[in-house]
């Protein structure tokens, strides 16, 4: 997954968008703005009660954090 792929998937759709991944986990897709920096954020509600948060930036960088 990358910024461009998320742009294709969400084109013409209203965000935030909910989906289900291949593991049956609920995913929320959002487009966020931090100053002049725009990115997509995917929040995955995992079966272990953690939320994995992936951020995809236009320059190709990605970060991942977890919350409980």
N, C-alpha and C positions, 0 to 999 in steps of 0.2 A: 504494500500500500504506500502511496505517496501523495503529495499535494495535488498533482495533476490528475491522478486517478480519482481522487475524492472530488475534484472539480467536475469531472465527467459524470460521476455517479449522482451528484447533487444538482446538476444543471437543470434549471427550471422548477426546482422543488423548493418549498418553503422550509427553512431551517429554524429550530432544530428538527431533526428527523430521527425517528426510531427505527431500529432494524434488529434482526437476530443473526448472530454469527453461526458458523458451522458447528459450534459446540452447544448451540441452543441458548446462549447467553444474550441478554438484552444489551443493545448498544445504542448510545445517543450520539449523533453526529451534529456538531455545531461549528459555525464559522465565527472566529473571534478576532478581535482587534486589540492589540496592545501598543498604544501609541501609533506609529506608522506601520507596525508589523502585523500582518494579517496571517492567520493560520487556521487549520482545521483541528478540532479537538474531538477525539473519540473517547467516550467514557463507556467502559465495558463492565457490566455488573456480573462479576464472576460467581460461580457456584460455591466458592469458598468464603463468600461474604465480603470480599475485597472489591474495590473499584479500581480497575486499571485505567489510567488516563494517558493516552498517546496524543502528542501534538505534532502535526506535520506542517512544516514551513515551506514556503515557496522556493527557498534556496536549496531545498533537499534535506535540510537537517530535521531530525526527529528527536523528541525526548519522551521519556516514560516515567510516570510516578504512580504511586499506589496510595489509596486512602481507605480507611475503614469506616 
